[in-house]
Amino acid sequence: MSTERAPQPLHDTQPPQGASHGRVTVHTGPGKGKSTAAFGLALRAAGQGETVKIYQFMKVPTARFGEHRLFEQLGMPIEGLGDGFSWKSRDLEHSAELARAGWARAEATVRAGAHSLVVLDEIMYPLRYGWMSLDPVLACLRERPSHVHVVLTGRNAPQELIDIADSVTEMALIKHHFKAGVPAQRGIED
């Protein structure tokens, strides 16, 4: 019989009746849909009158993809914190500086507790690249106000993050149209 214990969630599984009980949710894996799922949660929360903030760690502040346009119309603009994906960067140290500055902004938002849902889209990339340390992210999640939900997205979530999350979904890649040479399509990938 194993004495090893399964990772425990950050919070009790049942919040007190009538109390808001924030969760940490991770969407990871090689398949499509991680950001889309997070945006769906943001829409659901906003539809219930909750306050929502969305940060994208790899998108430029001027990005105008479909989700940016819609969330802006809803009064919830997405804040781009990066300079584009690393394979397009001309200065990776500048990309790292943007990620660290972006994390400082996102961390302040989570800790302030004014938003009931904070989405940290594509945060796994700067963590994987070593641009940001994981420890401050874990500390922020542990110490956040109890009503704040946080959703983190990106491939290859660190095990430590998976261990403390309340919910983790791994998007599996079964088949992808890019491999058949079909480019990104307006309204689907952008």
Secondary structure, DSSP 8 states (H G I E B T S, - for coil): ---------SS-SS--TT-----EEEEESSSS-HHHHHHHHHHHHHHTT--EEEEESSS-TT---HHHHHHHHTT---EE-SSS-GGG-S-HHHHHHHHHHHHHHHHHHHHH---SEEEEETTHHHHHTTSS-HHHHHHHHHHS-TT-EEEEE-SS--HHHHHH-SEEEE---S--GGGGT----TTTT-
